[in-house]
Amino acid sequence: MFRPVQADIDLLALKHNFQMVKSYAKKSAVMAVVKANAYGHGSIAVAKTLKDADAFAVASTDEAVLLRTAGIVQPIVLLEGFLTEDELAVIWQYKLTVVLHSFYQIILLSEAIKKNPHWIISVWLKIDTGMHRLGILPEQVMLAWDSLKVLQNIQIMGLMSHFSCAEEQQDKYNQQQLNILQGFLSMTTKRYSIANSAAIIHFSKSHGDWVRPGIMLYGVNPIANKWVDLQPVMTLKSKLIAIKTLLPGEAIGYGASWISPEKMLIGIVAIGYADGYPRHIRENTPVLIGNKKVPIIGRVSMDMMMLDLRQAEDVHIGDTVTLWGKGLAIEYIAECAGTIAYELLSQVTPRVKMNYIN
Ligand SMILES: Cc1ncc(COP(=O)(O)O)c(C=O)c1O
């Protein structure tokens, strides 16, 4: 059997979502976040489609080199910077932009620049305004700034930070983080970037010079209880590969965890956790066959899952089954799996065929 699992990637929806970013943040440049293979959508295809993005952001030098080699010409920003001096040679060679988030990096950079005076490297200085993940602590920002200012051939793009509670519209922490960042602007540079998708949507005061949308580009609304005009980019699909009748009391799947309450039809779908569908999803989570919602029963296994067909007896072997995307919001499926859409999207595995639709 050829594996029927496929992720349709709607590039028009991607463009639409990008336009939504532009309409929320009219005055800001857009750094499109395409790390983790563009949240599972394929970073090269996504970056090639987003021709109007002013820059791209990735998590690692490998991800950046992949994009540069594929012909992406916009600035590519390494959100975690670099770890070794050797990496800086690659960063220079591929004209990548680095986020400096520690004195460790500033020292490595200054040593490398001394040895290679012909290098010109663009940098963002990341400040820890309260996330306490990466960034220079507020009390050390001026020291970091002064150490950077004296370096030759460094182009400082601005100050960067990241919100820890951006999807909570009422959270006071957002304003506090923004205040800390903005407090440094008069003493350093006027340019800054802090807004991710959620902040782009509900916190316009934080937009600054560069916004950094990730999840909204892929059509996922990061804010609960607020409608946003976004279109899902990925629709994950497979096919029904078997239909069978269970008798009352018969069990299905690993652990024999689901017992048939009556004589009934079940369907078997060719998709499982080795494709990226979460094993721990709760029972009765829907899939879509045609426009009918059909519940999952029993445990999701590596390559297959089972469906309760009692309300869908007219389906056939070979019918398309949608796991999330158009017609079935990934936000809801993520809730059923006790996770977030970011995780579902980025965990789609390489054996799922990508089908790009223009
Ligand atoms: C530093 C940084 N900026 C921007 C983003 C994009 O965030 P979102 O996908 O919520 O828009 C991320 C994603 O995790 C990030 O780590």
The ligand as a MOL file (V3000), in Angstrom:
LIG
                    3D

  0  0  0     0  0            999 V3000
M  V30 BEGIN CTAB
M  V30 COUNTS 16 16 0 0 0
M  V30 BEGIN ATOM
M  V30 1 C 11.9900 34.6890 19.8720 0
M  V30 2 C 10.7100 34.3840 19.1590 0
M  V30 3 N 10.1060 35.3500 18.4340 0
M  V30 4 C 8.9460 35.1210 17.7770 0
M  V30 5 C 8.3290 33.8900 17.8270 0
M  V30 6 C 7.0220 33.6730 17.1100 0
M  V30 7 O 6.0140 33.4460 18.0450 0
M  V30 8 P 4.5170 33.0730 17.5600 0
M  V30 9 O 4.6510 31.8030 16.8290 0
M  V30 10 O 3.7710 32.9390 18.8350 0
M  V30 11 O 4.0840 34.2100 16.7030 0
M  V30 12 C 8.9180 32.8630 18.5740 0
M  V30 13 C 8.2570 31.5580 18.6510 0
M  V30 14 O 8.3300 30.8060 19.5570 0
M  V30 15 C 10.1430 33.1180 19.2550 0
M  V30 16 O 10.7390 32.1610 19.9820 0
M  V30 END ATOM
M  V30 BEGIN BOND
M  V30 1 1 1 2
M  V30 2 1 2 3
M  V30 3 2 2 15
M  V30 4 2 3 4
M  V30 5 1 4 5
M  V30 6 1 5 6
M  V30 7 2 5 12
M  V30 8 1 6 7
M  V30 9 1 7 8
M  V30 10 2 8 9
M  V30 11 1 8 10
M  V30 12 1 8 11
M  V30 13 1 12 13
M  V30 14 1 12 15
M  V30 15 2 13 14
M  V30 16 1 15 16
M  V30 END BOND
M  V30 END CTAB
M  END
